[in-house]
Amino acid sequence: GGSTLSEEQLGGCYAAGSWATQGGRFFFGLARDRYGTKRTTLVSLLCVVGGSLGIALCDASSAAALGASVFLIGLGSGSQLCLQPVAGLFDRAGTILASLSGAFQ
């Protein structure tokens, strides 16, 4: 069956993702300064992957699961802005940027 979520519930889920994207930029910027670019990118990519898997596997009528998954995607993709300038540090910079930039756009 399809989802039984209301427009308000779906709006809340996507608002959580939007807020996480903005907050992710700030916190991942701080993390990058403290822990380095590669570790920060790995954590942000794991957030995006975890959120994507969460959306794929969650119950279609679970606002909490969808909200948490979209939050993870937003959090991970929010790091894109602070990580883009240094993507050249990676052997496969294009793969890293494509994974992050397409996550919540």
C-alpha atoms as one frame of an Amber mdcrd trajectory, in Angstrom:
protein
   0.000   0.000   0.000   0.760   3.622  -0.192   1.633   6.089   2.490  -0.983
   7.318   4.933   1.069  10.331   5.995  -0.676  13.693   5.916   0.681  16.752
   4.152   1.617  18.206   7.543   3.603  15.093   8.483   5.422  15.052   5.149
   6.106  18.768   5.491   7.622  18.152   8.913   9.856  15.413   7.537  11.196
  17.597   4.760  11.545  20.599   7.050  13.764  18.444   9.263  15.918  17.681
   6.235  16.151  21.330   5.241  17.116  22.430   8.741  19.669  19.620   8.977
  21.237  20.744   5.711  21.766  24.255   7.064  22.973  23.015  10.451  25.177
  20.419   8.826  27.164  23.125   7.092  28.045  24.723  10.391  28.828  21.573
  12.350  30.667  19.787   9.555  32.757  22.918   9.041  33.795  22.761  12.688
  34.428  19.019  12.401  36.575  19.539   9.331  38.741  22.038  11.192  39.146
  19.689  14.139  39.291  16.210  12.563  40.375  16.840   8.981  38.733  16.682
   5.606  38.860  12.972   4.889  37.308  11.918   8.197  34.620  14.573   7.935
  33.763  13.546   4.389  33.546   9.913   5.427  31.127  10.723   8.256  28.980
  12.942   6.044  28.884  10.316   3.311  27.854   7.680   5.868  25.016   9.979
   6.981  23.798  10.299   3.387  24.039   6.550   2.767  22.321   5.753   6.072
  19.505   8.183   5.317  19.077   6.815   1.806  18.888   3.260   3.109  16.465
   4.426   5.782  14.116   5.865   3.174  14.377   2.711   1.088  13.655   0.396
   4.008  11.286   2.355   6.266   7.558   1.792   6.491   5.730   4.114   4.102
   3.480   5.320   6.923   6.163   6.003   9.529   6.686   9.739   9.879   9.410
   9.221  12.501  11.468   6.873  10.314  11.059   9.067   7.239  11.895  12.197
   9.229  15.022  10.628  10.723  16.149   9.383   7.303  15.626  12.741   5.619
  17.389  14.411   8.561  20.441  12.177   8.015  20.489  12.953   4.304  20.228
  16.663   5.042  22.934  16.525   7.682  25.341  14.682   5.404  24.652  16.762
   2.329  24.984  19.985   4.296  28.688  19.330   4.447  28.994  19.754   0.687
  29.662  23.477   0.951  32.569  23.122   3.373  34.069  20.091   1.608  33.846
  21.045  -2.070  36.958  23.222  -2.172  39.155  20.390  -0.940  37.695  17.460
  -2.850  40.932  17.329  -4.803  42.510  15.559  -1.833  40.682  12.404  -2.869
  41.674  10.054  -5.640  38.073   9.967  -6.827  37.008  13.544  -6.094  34.159
  13.390  -8.612  32.596  10.416  -6.862  32.711  12.159  -3.491  31.185  15.371
  -4.837  28.504  13.594  -6.839  27.489  11.572  -3.778  27.145  14.654  -1.606
  25.754  17.159  -4.115  22.922  14.984  -5.346  21.811  13.945  -1.892  19.354
  16.674  -0.941  19.077  18.964  -3.931
